[in-house]
Amino acid sequence: MLGYIKAYKPELKVKDYEIYKGIYCSLCKKLGKRYSPFAQLFLSYDFTFLLLLKMSLSSECPALKKNRCHYNPLVKCKTCAGEDDNLNICADTVIIMSYYKIIDNIYDSGLLKKIAMIVVFPLIALMYKKAKRLSPEVEETIALSMKEQKSTETNENCGIDMAAEPTAKALSAIITIGEHDERKIIVLKRLGYLLGRWVYIMDAVDDLEDDIKNNCFNPLKNKFNDVYLNQQEDEFCEYAQQILNTTAGEAVLAFKLLGINRFRDILENILYDGLAMTANEVINKRKKV
């Protein structure tokens, strides 16, 4: 995941922001301890949301306590006390998804980015072997998704719906790992599917210009390959806004069906305001191209 699913901080209460930051720092600390400080570089707010959601559904949640930040010892940050299965699963997911993302970038990026990915690949490959052993269900899900993605991208008629399907299905499966309540599993699958679809579309919108220049796959190229030459920017932005808003709206409806135990205000902020804020930022940036 790429850091698109994040909170809209101006609308968060101070106490909620402290919790949100504490969950982020907890996952950062877990990555450093479970893998290496290098692993912390792959952390994004998408995984913070995943951990928040999993903890919100758990019957128990570890308390937050103050610790020294590994990167800046002069700063104290709140992190989860003790061990937590959700923290471990999310940390493993960060590594596994980053591993496959780097492989994808090696084969589908410009020269400079390709070289950078080749340099870091041996390090992420070592951590991936451990993550695969610790969380085989996550690895199997993501591996299958990447295989389906490659197959999908070879279809010359591939549109945005077909292209987003593997990512949507992968997050749908990952988000339910560890949950045993059948009703919640059904709702989580729907929520995960919609968020996975939203992230894929968001990435396609964000990367369209680079993918056109580098002749890389992007399902939006079939519809907007001449978006810059033909001055179709307004049409493109309207299309992107509509499909992203519709997908986010359906995700909100699914979330409302969940019975969560904590963090409701933070999760609602992310889904109600954060998704819209991120979409607006990317689309408004494109209007300036």
C-alpha positions as CSV (number, residue, x, y, z in Angstrom):
1,M,0.0,0.0,0.0
2,L,1.1,3.5,-0.7
3,G,0.1,5.8,2.1
4,Y,-3.2,7.1,0.7
5,I,-5.4,5.9,3.5
6,K,-4.6,8.5,6.2
7,A,-6.3,10.7,8.7
8,Y,-7.3,14.3,8.1
9,K,-5.4,15.8,11.0
10,P,-7.1,19.2,11.3
11,E,-10.3,17.5,12.2
12,L,-8.8,15.1,14.8
13,K,-9.2,15.8,18.5
14,V,-5.9,16.1,20.3
15,K,-6.4,12.9,22.2
16,D,-7.3,11.0,19.0
17,Y,-4.3,12.4,17.2
18,E,-2.1,11.1,20.1
19,I,-3.6,7.7,19.8
20,Y,-3.2,7.7,16.0
21,K,0.4,8.8,16.2
22,G,0.9,6.1,18.9
23,I,-0.4,3.3,16.7
24,Y,1.9,4.5,13.9
25,C,4.9,4.6,16.3
26,S,4.0,1.2,17.6
27,L,4.1,-0.3,14.2
28,C,7.3,1.5,13.4
29,K,8.9,0.1,16.6
30,K,7.7,-3.4,15.9
31,L,9.2,-3.3,12.4
32,G,12.6,-2.3,13.8
33,K,12.5,-5.0,16.5
34,R,11.0,-7.8,14.3
35,Y,13.1,-7.1,11.2
36,S,15.6,-4.1,11.2
37,P,15.7,-0.3,11.3
38,F,15.7,-0.6,7.5
39,A,12.2,-2.1,7.6
40,Q,10.9,1.0,9.2
41,L,11.4,2.9,5.9
42,F,8.5,0.9,4.3
43,L,5.9,2.0,6.8
44,S,3.0,4.0,5.6
45,Y,-0.3,5.3,7.0
46,D,-2.2,2.6,5.1
47,F,-0.8,0.0,7.5
48,T,-1.6,2.3,10.4
49,F,-5.2,2.2,9.4
50,L,-5.1,-1.6,9.0
51,L,-3.7,-1.9,12.5
52,L,-6.2,0.5,14.0
53,L,-9.1,-1.4,12.4
54,K,-7.9,-4.7,13.6
55,M,-7.4,-3.3,17.2
56,S,-10.8,-1.7,17.1
57,L,-12.4,-5.1,16.6
58,S,-10.3,-6.9,19.2
59,S,-11.8,-7.7,22.6
60,E,-8.5,-6.5,24.2
61,C,-6.1,-3.7,23.3
62,P,-2.6,-3.1,24.7
63,A,-2.2,0.2,26.6
64,L,0.0,3.0,25.2
65,K,3.1,4.0,27.1
66,K,5.8,6.6,26.5
67,N,9.1,5.5,25.0
68,R,12.1,7.2,23.4
69,C,11.9,7.4,19.6
70,H,14.6,5.4,18.0
71,Y,15.2,8.0,15.3
72,N,15.2,11.0,17.7
73,P,16.1,9.9,21.3
74,L,15.2,13.5,22.5
75,V,11.6,12.9,21.6
76,K,9.2,10.7,23.5
77,C,6.4,8.9,21.7
78,K,3.6,6.6,22.8
79,T,3.8,2.9,21.8
80,C,1.8,-0.2,22.6
81,A,3.0,-2.0,25.7
82,G,3.6,-5.8,25.4
83,E,3.0,-8.1,22.5
84,D,0.0,-8.0,20.2
85,D,-0.9,-10.4,17.4
86,N,-2.3,-7.6,15.3
87,L,0.9,-5.7,15.5
88,N,2.9,-8.8,14.4
89,I,0.5,-9.5,11.4
90,C,0.6,-5.9,10.3
91,A,4.4,-5.7,10.5
92,D,4.7,-8.9,8.4
93,T,2.2,-7.4,5.9
94,V,4.3,-4.3,5.5
95,I,7.3,-6.4,4.6
96,I,5.5,-8.8,2.2
97,M,3.7,-6.0,0.4
98,S,6.8,-3.9,0.1
99,Y,8.7,-6.9,-1.3
100,Y,6.2,-7.5,-4.1
101,K,5.9,-3.7,-4.7
102,I,9.7,-3.5,-5.3
103,I,9.6,-6.4,-7.7
104,D,6.8,-4.7,-9.6
105,N,8.8,-1.4,-9.7
106,I,11.9,-3.2,-11.0
107,Y,9.9,-4.5,-14.0
108,D,7.6,-1.4,-14.5
109,S,9.5,1.8,-13.7
110,G,11.8,4.3,-15.3
111,L,15.6,3.8,-15.2
112,L,16.5,5.7,-12.1
113,K,13.7,4.2,-10.0
114,K,14.6,0.7,-11.4
115,I,18.2,1.1,-10.3
116,A,17.1,2.2,-6.8
117,M,14.8,-0.8,-6.4
118,I,17.6,-3.2,-7.5
119,V,19.9,-1.7,-4.9
120,V,17.4,-2.2,-2.0
121,F,16.0,-5.6,-3.2
122,P,18.6,-7.9,-1.5
123,L,17.8,-6.3,1.9
124,I,14.0,-6.6,1.6
125,A,14.3,-10.1,0.2
126,L,16.0,-11.3,3.4
127,M,13.2,-9.8,5.5
128,Y,10.6,-11.2,3.2
129,K,11.8,-14.8,3.9
130,K,11.1,-14.3,7.6
131,A,7.8,-12.6,7.0
132,K,6.7,-15.4,4.7
133,R,7.5,-18.0,7.4
134,L,5.7,-16.0,10.2
135,S,2.6,-15.1,8.2
136,P,2.1,-17.6,5.4
137,E,-1.5,-16.7,4.9
138,V,-0.7,-13.1,4.2
139,E,2.1,-14.1,1.8
140,E,-0.1,-16.5,-0.1
141,T,-2.8,-13.9,-0.5
142,I,-0.4,-11.2,-1.8
143,A,1.4,-13.6,-4.1
144,L,-1.8,-14.7,-5.7
145,S,-2.9,-11.1,-6.1
146,M,0.4,-10.2,-7.9
147,K,0.0,-13.2,-10.1
148,E,-3.5,-12.2,-11.0
149,Q,-2.4,-8.6,-11.5
150,K,0.2,-9.6,-14.1
151,S,-2.3,-11.7,-15.9
152,T,-4.8,-8.9,-15.9
153,E,-2.4,-6.4,-17.3
154,T,-1.7,-8.5,-20.4
155,N,-5.3,-8.2,-21.4
156,E,-5.4,-5.5,-24.1
157,N,-9.0,-4.7,-23.1
158,C,-8.2,-4.2,-19.4
159,G,-10.1,-1.3,-17.9
160,I,-10.0,0.2,-14.4
161,D,-12.5,-2.3,-12.9
162,M,-10.7,-5.3,-14.1
163,A,-7.3,-3.9,-13.2
164,A,-8.4,-3.0,-9.6
165,E,-9.9,-6.5,-8.9
166,P,-6.7,-8.3,-7.7
167,T,-5.8,-5.5,-5.2
168,A,-9.3,-5.3,-4.0
169,K,-9.5,-9.1,-3.4
170,A,-6.1,-9.1,-1.6
171,L,-7.1,-6.4,0.9
172,S,-10.4,-8.1,1.3
173,A,-8.7,-11.2,2.5
174,I,-5.9,-9.6,4.5
175,I,-8.3,-7.4,6.5
176,T,-10.2,-10.5,7.8
177,I,-7.2,-12.4,9.0
178,G,-7.5,-13.1,12.7
179,E,-11.2,-12.3,12.8
180,H,-13.6,-15.2,13.9
181,D,-17.0,-13.5,14.0
182,E,-18.8,-14.6,10.8
183,R,-20.9,-11.4,10.6
184,K,-17.9,-9.2,11.0
185,I,-15.9,-11.2,8.4
186,I,-18.6,-10.6,5.8
187,V,-18.6,-6.9,6.4
188,L,-14.8,-6.7,6.6
189,K,-14.5,-8.5,3.2
190,R,-16.7,-5.8,1.7
191,L,-14.8,-3.0,3.4
192,G,-11.4,-4.4,2.4
193,Y,-12.5,-4.9,-1.2
194,L,-13.7,-1.4,-1.6
195,L,-10.6,0.1,0.1
196,G,-8.3,-2.0,-2.0
197,R,-10.1,-0.9,-5.1
198,W,-9.9,2.8,-4.0
199,V,-6.2,2.5,-3.3
200,Y,-5.5,1.0,-6.8
201,I,-7.6,3.7,-8.6
202,M,-5.9,6.4,-6.5
203,D,-2.5,5.1,-7.5
204,A,-3.5,4.9,-11.2
205,V,-4.7,8.5,-11.1
206,D,-1.6,9.7,-9.3
207,D,0.8,7.9,-11.6
208,L,-0.9,8.5,-15.0
209,E,1.5,11.1,-16.2
210,D,4.6,9.1,-15.4
211,D,3.1,5.9,-16.8
212,I,2.3,7.7,-20.1
213,K,5.9,9.1,-20.3
214,N,7.5,5.8,-19.4
215,N,5.1,3.6,-21.4
216,C,4.2,1.7,-18.3
217,F,0.8,-0.1,-17.7
218,N,-2.0,2.1,-16.4
219,P,-5.6,1.1,-17.0
220,L,-6.6,4.8,-17.4
221,K,-4.4,5.1,-20.5
222,N,-7.1,3.3,-22.5
223,K,-9.5,6.2,-21.8
224,F,-7.1,9.1,-21.3
225,N,-3.9,8.4,-23.2
226,D,-4.1,11.8,-24.9
227,V,-5.2,13.6,-21.8
228,Y,-2.4,16.2,-21.9
229,L,-2.2,16.6,-25.7
230,N,-5.9,17.1,-26.2
231,Q,-6.4,19.3,-23.1
232,Q,-8.9,16.8,-21.5
233,E,-7.7,17.6,-18.0
234,D,-11.1,18.7,-16.7
235,E,-12.8,15.6,-18.1
236,F,-10.2,13.4,-16.5
237,C,-10.4,15.1,-13.1
238,E,-14.2,14.8,-13.1
239,Y,-14.0,11.1,-14.0
240,A,-11.4,10.4,-11.3
241,Q,-13.3,12.4,-8.7
242,Q,-16.5,10.5,-9.4
243,I,-15.1,7.0,-9.3
244,L,-13.1,7.6,-6.2
245,N,-16.0,9.3,-4.3
246,T,-18.3,6.5,-5.3
247,T,-15.9,3.8,-4.1
248,A,-15.2,5.7,-0.8
249,G,-18.9,6.2,-0.2
250,E,-19.6,2.5,-0.5
251,A,-16.7,1.8,1.9
252,V,-18.2,4.1,4.5
253,L,-21.5,2.3,4.2
254,A,-19.7,-1.0,4.9
255,F,-17.9,0.5,7.8
256,K,-21.1,1.6,9.4
257,L,-22.2,-2.1,9.7
258,L,-19.2,-3.0,11.8
259,G,-19.6,-3.2,15.6
260,I,-16.2,-1.8,16.8
261,N,-15.0,-1.5,20.3
262,R,-12.7,1.5,20.2
263,F,-11.1,4.2,17.9
264,R,-14.4,5.0,16.2
265,D,-13.7,8.7,15.9
266,I,-10.3,8.1,14.3
267,L,-11.5,5.6,11.9
268,E,-14.5,7.8,10.9
269,N,-12.1,10.6,10.3
270,I,-9.9,8.5,8.0
271,L,-12.9,7.1,6.0
272,Y,-15.1,10.2,5.9
273,D,-12.5,13.0,5.7
274,G,-9.1,11.4,5.0
275,L,-10.0,9.6,1.8
276,A,-11.7,12.7,0.4
277,M,-8.7,14.9,1.3
278,T,-6.2,12.6,-0.3
279,A,-8.3,12.4,-3.5
280,N,-8.7,16.1,-3.7
281,E,-4.9,16.7,-3.1
282,V,-4.0,14.3,-6.0
283,I,-6.6,15.6,-8.4
284,N,-5.9,19.3,-7.7
285,K,-2.2,18.6,-8.2
286,R,-3.1,17.2,-11.7
287,K,-5.1,20.3,-12.6
288,K,-1.8,22.2,-12.3
289,V,0.1,20.0,-14.7
